[in-house]
Amino acid sequence: MMFISRFWLSFIVVASIAGYVQAHSGAEHTHGESSPANGLVIDHSLPVVPWTHLQLNNHPDAFQFAVVTDRTGGLRPGVFSQAVDKLNLLQPEFVVSVGDLIEGYTEDRAQLAAEWNAFDNMVERLDMPFFYLAGNHDYTNDVMADVWRERYGKSYYHFVYRDVLFVMLNSNDGGSTHSFSDEQVQWLKQTLQDNPEPKWTLVFTHAPMWDRDEQDRWGEIEAVLDERPFTVFAGHHHRYVKEQRHGRNYFTLATTGGISSMRGTRFGEFDHVVWITMSDDGPIIANLMLDGILDEDVRTAHMRGLQHNMIDRGRLSVPALLHRGDFKQGTAALRLTNDADIPYTLTADILGCSGFAFTGLSPQSITVPPNEVRHIELPVSAVQLAQDNSNALDIRWQLEYDHHGEQVSYSGERTLAISREYPISPLKNLTLDGSLSEWRNAAFFSSLKPHNTDSLVSPADADFSWSLGQSDQHLVIALDVKDDEIVRFESDQHRGQDKLLISLDARPKSRRLLKPTYDNRVPGDRQIILQPPAPGHRAKLIGKPELSDTVWQKVRTTEGGYSAEIAIPFALLNQDHGSRWDGVRINIQMHDVDADGHTNMLQWLPAWGGDEAHAGAGSFYRDPPH
């Protein structure tokens, strides 16, 4: 009897399920529906059930994988390692990179090996495969390319998984940064011919070439992708944006530990991994933060454009307030430029820093019409006379605009700096020969303590002082350098060698008096690198942007170091200014390299974009013509 009871019980259950499946096959979103192959075992015989339907979301061809983005260009330790741990919790089928995995940018094989070993040790903790991609920090010079090939083989490749074609491009193999070689483009054409009709094509490249003035061969790459369904992923800019080209989605990802101001989703600045589910209709994308999950429209190209025209590149700025020795009080301005086609409202809460007081009303609100400029005056006073460079006011701002009925809000901070402005000494009968005999009566500025405070560098190892003057047609920098050991070698790259880095900005004050932080930099200043002489190596000037032949340098070897004069023509300064130049901003840093490769950095002032820097610091004024 017991056997019969079990038999009939099994028969009844199987018959009930079979009848239910047959009766409800093809139905959608109805109580009790099931699938004969979905693996679900549940009692669905009740007239009312506590579920919506039983069509499980488990298509056999669907799969999930993750994408990580820039880790370097100013590594923030621990972030990428944390992402590795969280990916192991999420268990994607594999992980894909968009490059910039190490700091790189060196020809030192030992340094490259150490950086790659550290990175490999992290990704080896992943439970799933990791697919490498080369960024500009990973693959720029011949040595870095050789190391890549030795460790990882090809720098561009493809694979197919569940009828999805993955194309991994190297955007730096064309002989210069952000360029594609002819060999790679021909390989891509052949790869696409060999895989003519995959369900989807996913393209991964480090630099979003479509978003640059110089697109290299990106148009050719888009042309061979042609009409097939595809999606493109890149990194490099450290700011997330989604846009569409030719009816396809293009994603520039934010960071997974790389340099970022981390102002949040509205600015596209956040650490994330991208979670991609491949469906028959293409990739379904979620941005997984360390503290949340956001959809793919977290920041669109339209939102980026409005932010760019309201906030970025000095449009929301506080130029430094300059003084010439003693500052008691003055009035600066929060400068608001709205280049968008809609108005916005900005509210500013203004607080005095230590030793300074804001003497106006706070908070203040102002509406900025489209395509107009407005100012909020910033009257400030010093408790005592200020003689050097200081931060005087902290401005916390909130900007809001209406976007199709949605109130969009941004917030951030700006700082007003009070900075010392120095005169430029006139020079008469100057002979540009590298000798400092004509500079005996000039005021020289000395370097500060080493930037690396743990260093044992002493003035006997390395030190410098400098002065600034003007002749009839040239701005002249004089340098007196002490260096007990000059390291030079044959290379087009100046990294890893002794050098002096001169930052020079002759643009109008509205530009040169801003603090060039990563999130608000207004490009246009100059970088001049002086490589000193050494046995077998002449002194050399390198400029960014490239210097004209009219910039001259003369260097003399001295006991314990060298002296130098660098002459910059007024014509070049006028070009940078846009008219007759009225002043400049200068900073000088010394990179002292020892034979063992250890580097110390000495500087006159903190690097302009660093936390310790003051906007406008290092300013010099030109006396008006008599």
C-alpha positions in Angstrom: 0.0 0.0 0.0 2.8 2.4 0.8 4.3 1.8 -2.7 1.0 2.4 -4.4 0.4 5.6 -2.4 3.8 7.0 -3.4 3.3 6.0 -7.0 -0.1 7.8 -7.2 1.2 10.8 -5.4 4.1 11.1 -7.9 1.7 10.6 -10.8 -0.7 13.3 -9.6 2.1 15.8 -9.2 3.7 15.1 -12.6 0.3 15.1 -14.3 -0.6 18.4 -12.7 2.6 20.1 -13.8 2.4 18.7 -17.3 -1.2 19.8 -17.6 -0.4 23.3 -16.2 2.5 23.8 -18.6 0.4 22.7 -21.6 -2.5 24.9 -20.6 -0.4 27.9 -20.0 2.4 27.6 -22.6 3.1 31.0 -24.2 1.1 33.0 -21.6 2.7 36.1 -20.2 2.5 37.6 -16.7 -0.3 35.3 -15.4 -0.5 33.5 -12.1 1.0 30.1 -12.1 2.8 30.1 -15.5 5.9 28.0 -15.7 8.4 26.7 -18.2 9.2 23.0 -18.7 12.9 23.7 -18.8 13.4 26.6 -16.3 14.4 24.3 -13.4 11.9 25.8 -11.0 10.1 23.5 -8.6 7.2 25.3 -6.8 3.6 24.5 -5.7 1.5 26.6 -8.2 -1.8 24.7 -7.8 -3.3 27.3 -5.5 -6.0 29.6 -7.0 -4.1 32.7 -5.7 -0.3 32.8 -5.7 2.2 35.3 -4.2 4.2 35.9 -7.4 3.7 37.7 -10.7 4.8 35.0 -13.2 7.2 32.1 -13.6 9.0 33.1 -16.8 12.5 33.2 -15.3 15.0 35.7 -16.6 17.5 33.0 -17.5 18.0 33.0 -21.3 20.7 30.5 -22.0 22.6 32.9 -24.3 22.6 35.8 -21.9 25.7 36.5 -19.8 27.1 39.1 -17.5 30.6 40.6 -17.4 32.3 43.6 -15.9 34.4 46.5 -17.2 37.0 48.3 -15.1 38.4 51.7 -16.2 41.4 54.0 -15.5 43.4 53.2 -12.4 46.3 55.7 -12.9 47.3 59.2 -14.0 47.4 60.0 -10.3 46.7 56.7 -8.6 44.5 56.8 -5.5 45.7 53.8 -3.5 43.3 51.0 -2.5 40.4 51.8 -4.9 41.2 49.3 -7.6 42.0 46.6 -5.0 38.6 47.2 -3.4 37.0 46.9 -6.8 38.7 43.5 -7.3 37.2 42.3 -4.0 33.7 43.5 -4.9 33.9 41.9 -8.3 34.6 38.6 -6.6 31.4 39.2 -4.6 29.4 39.9 -7.8 30.9 37.0 -9.8 30.8 38.2 -13.4 31.8 35.6 -16.0 34.9 37.7 -16.8 36.3 41.2 -16.5 37.5 43.6 -19.3 39.7 46.6 -19.0 39.9 49.9 -20.9 43.5 50.6 -20.0 45.8 52.8 -17.9 46.6 50.0 -15.5 50.0 51.3 -14.3 51.6 54.7 -13.9 54.1 53.8 -16.6 55.5 56.6 -18.8 59.1 55.4 -18.2 61.9 53.6 -20.0 63.1 52.0 -16.8 62.5 48.3 -17.1 62.9 47.7 -13.4 60.2 50.3 -12.6 57.9 48.9 -15.3 58.4 45.4 -13.9 57.6 46.5 -10.4 54.4 48.3 -11.5 53.2 45.4 -13.6 54.0 42.9 -10.9 51.9 44.9 -8.4 49.0 45.1 -10.8 49.2 41.4 -11.8 49.2 40.4 -8.2 45.9 42.3 -7.8 44.0 40.9 -10.8 45.2 37.4 -10.0 42.9 37.6 -6.9 40.0 37.6 -9.3 38.0 34.4 -9.5 37.3 35.0 -13.2 39.4 35.8 -16.3 40.8 39.4 -16.7 41.3 40.8 -20.2 44.1 43.4 -20.5 43.9 46.5 -22.7 46.8 49.1 -23.2 46.3 52.7 -22.3 48.7 55.6 -22.8 50.2 55.0 -19.3 50.8 51.4 -20.2 52.0 51.6 -23.8 53.7 54.8 -25.0 57.4 54.3 -25.8 59.4 51.4 -27.4 60.5 50.0 -24.0 56.9 49.9 -22.7 55.8 48.3 -25.9 58.5 45.6 -25.6 57.6 44.9 -22.0 53.9 44.6 -22.9 54.7 42.1 -25.7 57.0 40.1 -23.4 54.4 39.9 -20.7 51.1 39.9 -22.5 51.7 39.3 -26.2 49.5 41.2 -28.6 48.4 44.7 -27.7 45.2 44.4 -29.8 43.2 41.2 -30.2 39.6 39.8 -30.3 37.6 37.0 -28.9 34.1 35.6 -29.4 31.8 34.5 -26.5 28.2 33.3 -27.0 28.1 34.9 -30.5 29.3 38.3 -29.2 32.5 39.7 -30.8 34.8 41.5 -28.4 37.3 43.8 -30.1 40.2 45.0 -28.0 42.0 48.0 -29.7 45.3 49.7 -28.8 44.9 53.5 -29.3 48.6 54.1 -28.9 50.4 51.8 -31.4 50.5 54.3 -34.3 53.9 55.8 -33.4 52.5 58.4 -31.1 50.0 58.8 -28.3 46.4 58.4 -29.4 47.0 56.9 -32.8 46.3 53.6 -34.6 48.8 51.9 -36.8 48.0 50.8 -40.3 48.7 47.2 -39.3 46.1 47.4 -36.6 43.4 49.0 -38.8 44.1 46.3 -41.5 43.8 43.6 -38.7 40.5 45.1 -37.6 39.1 45.0 -41.2 40.1 41.3 -41.5 38.7 40.4 -38.1 35.3 42.0 -39.0 35.3 40.2 -42.3 36.0 36.9 -40.5 33.1 37.6 -38.1 30.5 39.2 -40.4 27.3 38.6 -38.4 27.8 38.2 -34.7 24.8 38.9 -32.4 26.6 42.0 -31.3 30.1 43.6 -31.5 31.6 45.3 -28.4 34.6 47.6 -29.1 37.0 48.5 -26.3 39.7 51.2 -26.7 41.5 53.4 -24.2 41.2 56.9 -25.8 37.7 58.1 -27.0 39.1 59.2 -30.3 35.7 60.3 -31.5 35.8 63.0 -28.7 39.1 64.6 -29.7 39.9 67.3 -32.2 42.5 65.0 -33.8 40.6 61.8 -34.3 43.4 60.0 -36.1 41.9 57.0 -38.0 38.7 56.7 -35.9 36.5 57.6 -38.9 38.0 54.7 -40.8 37.4 52.4 -37.9 33.7 53.5 -37.7 33.4 53.0 -41.5 34.4 49.3 -41.3 32.1 48.7 -38.3 29.4 49.8 -40.8 25.9 48.6 -40.2 26.5 45.9 -37.7 25.1 46.4 -34.2 27.9 47.5 -32.0 28.7 49.4 -28.8 32.0 51.2 -27.9 33.7 51.6 -24.5 36.6 53.9 -23.7 38.3 55.6 -20.7 41.1 58.1 -20.5 39.1 61.3 -19.7 38.3 60.2 -16.2 34.8 61.5 -16.6 31.8 59.4 -17.5 29.6 60.4 -20.5 27.2 58.5 -22.7 26.6 59.7 -26.3 25.3 58.4 -29.6 27.0 58.3 -32.9 25.5 56.8 -36.0 22.7 55.4 -33.9 25.1 53.5 -31.7 26.0 54.0 -28.0 29.5 55.2 -27.1 30.6 55.2 -23.5 33.5 57.1 -21.9 33.9 55.7 -18.5 35.0 57.5 -15.3 37.6 55.9 -13.0 38.4 52.8 -10.9 41.0 54.6 -8.8 42.6 57.1 -11.2 42.9 60.8 -10.6 39.6 62.5 -10.1 38.0 65.4 -8.3 35.2 63.0 -7.3 32.5 65.6 -7.5 29.8 63.0 -8.2 27.6 61.8 -10.9 26.5 65.2 -12.3 30.2 65.9 -13.1 30.8 62.3 -14.3 33.4 62.0 -11.6 33.2 58.7 -9.6 34.8 55.4 -9.1 32.8 52.5 -10.6 32.8 49.2 -12.4 30.4 48.7 -15.3 28.1 45.7 -15.1 27.0 44.5 -18.6 24.3 41.9 -19.3 24.3 40.8 -22.9 20.8 40.2 -24.2 19.5 39.5 -27.7 18.8 43.3 -28.0 22.3 44.3 -27.0 24.1 45.2 -23.8 22.2 46.2 -20.7 24.4 48.5 -18.6 24.6 49.3 -15.0 27.2 51.5 -13.2 28.1 49.9 -9.9 29.6 52.4 -7.5 31.3 51.3 -4.3 28.1 52.7 -2.6 25.4 52.2 -5.1 24.1 51.2 -8.6 23.2 53.7 -11.3 21.7 53.3 -14.8 23.5 54.1 -18.1 22.0 57.6 -18.3 23.8 58.8 -15.2 25.4 61.5 -17.4 24.6 62.1 -21.0 26.4 64.1 -23.6 23.7 66.8 -23.4 24.2 67.1 -19.6 28.0 67.2 -20.1 27.6 70.1 -22.6 25.5 72.2 -20.2 28.0 71.6 -17.4 30.9 72.5 -19.7 29.2 75.8 -20.7 28.2 76.7 -17.1 31.1 75.5 -14.9 34.1 74.0 -16.6 37.3 75.7 -17.8 37.1 78.8 -15.7 33.5 79.7 -16.4 32.8 79.5 -12.7 36.0 81.0 -11.3 37.6 83.1 -8.6 40.8 84.8 -10.0 43.4 85.6 -7.3 43.6 89.0 -5.8 47.1 90.4 -6.2 49.0 92.7 -3.9 52.6 94.1 -4.1 53.9 93.7 -0.6 51.3 94.6 2.0 47.6 93.6 1.8 45.0 95.0 4.1 41.8 95.0 2.1 40.5 94.7 -1.4 37.7 93.4 -3.6 37.8 90.3 -5.8 35.0 88.7 -7.7 33.3 85.3 -8.3 33.1 85.3 -12.1 30.2 83.5 -13.7 30.1 82.9 -17.4 27.1 81.2 -18.8 27.8 79.9 -22.4 24.7 77.7 -22.4 21.3 78.6 -24.0 19.4 78.4 -20.7 19.6 80.4 -17.5 20.9 79.2 -14.2 20.8 80.4 -10.6 23.8 80.3 -8.4 23.8 80.6 -4.6 27.2 81.3 -2.9 27.9 80.9 0.8 31.1 82.8 1.6 33.4 82.3 4.6 36.6 83.9 5.7 39.8 81.8 6.1 42.1 82.1 9.1 43.4 85.7 9.3 40.8 87.1 6.8 37.2 88.2 6.9 34.5 88.5 4.3 32.9 92.0 4.7 29.9 91.5 2.4 26.6 89.7 2.7 26.4 85.9 2.6 24.8 83.8 1.2 24.2 85.5 -2.1 22.1 84.3 -5.0 22.2 85.5 -8.6 20.6 84.4 -11.9 22.8 84.3 -14.9 21.0 84.6 -18.2 22.1 82.5 -21.2 25.3 83.7 -23.0 26.1 86.4 -20.4 28.6 87.1 -17.7 27.8 88.1 -14.1 30.0 88.8 -11.0 29.5 88.5 -7.3 31.8 90.9 -5.5 34.0 89.5 -2.8 35.2 92.3 -0.4 37.8 90.9 1.9 40.0 92.3 4.7 43.1 90.9 6.5 43.3 90.9 10.3 47.0 91.8 9.9 48.9 93.0 6.9 49.4 90.0 4.6 52.8 89.9 2.7 52.9 86.6 1.0 50.4 84.1 -0.5 47.3 83.0 1.4 43.9 81.6 1.0 41.5 84.3 2.1 37.9 83.1 1.4 36.1 79.8 0.9 33.1 79.9 -1.4 30.6 77.1 -1.3 28.3 77.3 -4.3 25.2 75.5 -5.6 24.1 75.9 -9.2 20.6 75.0 -10.4 18.8 75.0 -13.8 15.6 73.6 -15.1 15.9 70.8 -17.6 12.5 69.8 -19.1 10.8 70.2 -15.8 13.6 68.5 -13.8 15.6 70.7 -11.4 19.3 69.8 -12.0 21.7 70.8 -9.2 25.5 71.0 -9.0 27.5 72.0 -6.0 31.2 72.6 -5.3 33.8 74.9 -3.7 36.1 77.7 -4.9 38.8 79.5 -2.9 39.9 83.1 -3.2 43.7 83.5 -2.9 45.6 86.6 -1.9 48.9 86.4 -3.8 52.1 88.4 -3.9 53.0 90.1 -7.2 56.7 91.0 -7.9 58.3 93.5 -10.2 60.4 92.4 -13.2 63.9 93.9 -13.0 65.1 95.8 -16.1 68.4 94.5 -17.6 70.8 96.7 -19.5 73.6 95.5 -21.8 72.7 91.9 -21.2 75.0 89.3 -22.9 73.3 85.9 -23.1 76.2 83.6 -22.3 75.1 81.6 -19.3 77.2 83.7 -16.9 75.4 85.4 -14.0 77.9 88.3 -13.7 75.3 90.8 -14.9 72.8 89.6 -12.2 74.9 90.5 -9.1 72.4 93.2 -8.1 69.3 91.3 -9.0 67.0 89.6 -6.4 67.2 85.8 -6.4 64.5 83.5 -5.2 65.5 80.3 -3.4 64.0 76.8 -3.6 61.8 75.6 -0.8 62.5 72.4 1.1 62.3 69.2 -0.9 58.8 68.2 -2.0 59.6 64.7 -0.8 59.9 65.4 2.9 61.3 61.9 3.6 64.3 62.6 1.4 67.8 63.0 2.7 68.6 65.5 0.0 70.7 68.4 1.2 71.9 71.6 -0.4 75.1 69.8 -1.2 73.2 67.2 -3.3 70.9 69.6 -5.1 69.7 73.2 -4.8 68.8 76.2 -7.0 68.0 79.8 -7.0 66.7 82.0 -9.8 65.9 85.5 -10.9 63.8 87.2 -13.5 64.6 90.3 -15.7 63.7 91.9 -19.0 65.9 93.3 -21.7 64.6 95.3 -24.6 62.9 92.4 -26.3 63.2 89.4 -24.0 62.1 88.1 -20.7 65.1 86.4 -19.2 65.3 83.7 -16.5 68.6 83.3 -14.7 69.3 80.0 -12.9 72.1 79.1 -10.4 72.0 75.3 -9.8 73.9 73.1 -7.4 74.0 69.4 -8.3 76.7 67.0 -7.2 75.7 64.4 -9.8 74.0 65.1 -13.1 72.2 62.2 -14.7 71.6 62.3 -18.5 71.2 59.7 -21.1 70.1 59.4 -24.7 66.4 59.4 -24.9 63.6 61.5 -26.4 61.9 61.3 -23.1 63.1 63.5 -20.3 61.7 61.3 -17.5 64.3 59.7 -15.3 66.8 62.4 -16.0 67.9 65.6 -14.3 66.0 68.6 -15.3 64.5 72.0 -14.4 60.8 72.4 -15.1 59.7 76.0 -15.7 56.0 76.8 -15.7 55.2 80.0 -17.6 51.9 81.7 -18.1 51.6 85.0 -19.9 47.8 84.9 -20.6 45.4 87.6 -19.5 44.9 87.8 -15.7 41.4 86.3 -15.9 43.1 83.0 -17.0 46.6 83.0 -15.4 45.3 83.9 -11.9 43.1 80.7 -11.7 44.3 77.7 -9.8 44.6 75.0 -12.6 43.0 72.1 -10.7 42.2 68.9 -12.6 38.5 69.8 -12.6 38.7 73.4 -13.7 41.9 73.8 -15.7 42.0 76.3 -18.5 44.8 75.1 -20.8 47.2 77.6 -22.3 50.2 77.9 -20.0 53.7 76.8 -21.1 56.0 74.1 -19.8 59.7 74.6 -20.5 62.2 71.9 -19.6 65.9 72.6 -19.3 68.1 69.5 -19.4 71.5 70.4 -18.1 74.8 69.5 -19.8 76.7 66.4 -18.9 79.7 64.5 -20.5 78.5 63.6 -24.0 75.3 65.6 -23.7 74.7 69.2 -24.5 72.1 71.3 -22.6 68.7 71.0 -24.2 65.3 72.9 -24.1 62.0 71.1 -24.5 58.7 73.0 -24.7 55.1 72.2 -24.4 53.7 73.5 -26.6 56.7 73.3 -28.8 59.1 76.2 -28.5 60.0 78.3 -31.4 63.6 78.8 -32.5 63.5 82.3 -31.0 63.7 81.0 -27.4 67.3 80.8 -26.4 69.3 79.1 -23.7 72.9 79.3 -22.6 74.3 77.1 -19.9 77.7 77.1 -18.2 79.2 74.4 -16.0 80.2 75.7 -12.6 81.9 74.2 -9.6 79.3 71.9 -8.1 76.6 72.5 -10.8 75.8 74.9 -13.6 74.3 78.4 -14.3 71.9 79.2 -17.1 70.1 82.1 -18.9 66.9 81.5 -20.8 65.6 84.3 -23.0 61.9 84.3 -24.1 61.0 86.9 -26.8 58.2 89.4 -26.1 56.6 88.3 -29.4 55.9 84.8 -27.9 54.5 86.4 -24.7 52.3 88.7 -26.8 51.1 85.7 -28.7 50.1 83.9 -25.4 48.5 87.0 -24.1 46.6 87.9 -27.2 47.9 91.5 -27.1 50.8 93.3 -25.4 51.7 91.2 -22.3 51.3 92.9 -19.0 52.8 90.3 -16.7 53.6 86.6 -16.2 53.2 83.8 -13.7 56.2 81.6 -13.2 57.1 78.6 -11.1 60.3 76.5 -11.2 60.9 72.9 -10.0 64.1 70.9 -10.0 64.0 67.2 -10.5 67.3 65.8 -9.2 68.0 62.2 -10.2 70.6 60.1 -8.4 72.6 57.3 -10.1 70.4 54.7 -8.3 67.3 56.2 -9.9 66.0 57.9 -6.7 64.4 61.2 -7.5 64.1 64.3 -5.3 62.0 67.3 -6.3 62.8 70.8 -5.1 60.6 73.8 -6.0 60.2 77.5 -5.6 56.5 77.3 -5.0 54.2 74.3 -4.7 53.0 72.9 -8.1 50.2 75.1 -9.3 47.4 72.5 -9.3 48.4 70.9 -6.0 46.6 71.1 -2.7 49.2 73.4 -1.2 49.3 75.8 -4.1 47.7 79.3 -4.1 46.0 80.7 -7.2 48.1 83.5 -8.7 51.2 82.6 -6.7 54.4 83.4 -8.6 53.0 86.5 -10.4 55.2 89.2 -11.8 54.1 92.6 -13.3 55.6 94.5 -16.2 56.0 98.2 -15.7 54.0 100.2 -18.3 56.2 101.8 -21.0 57.4 105.3 -20.2 
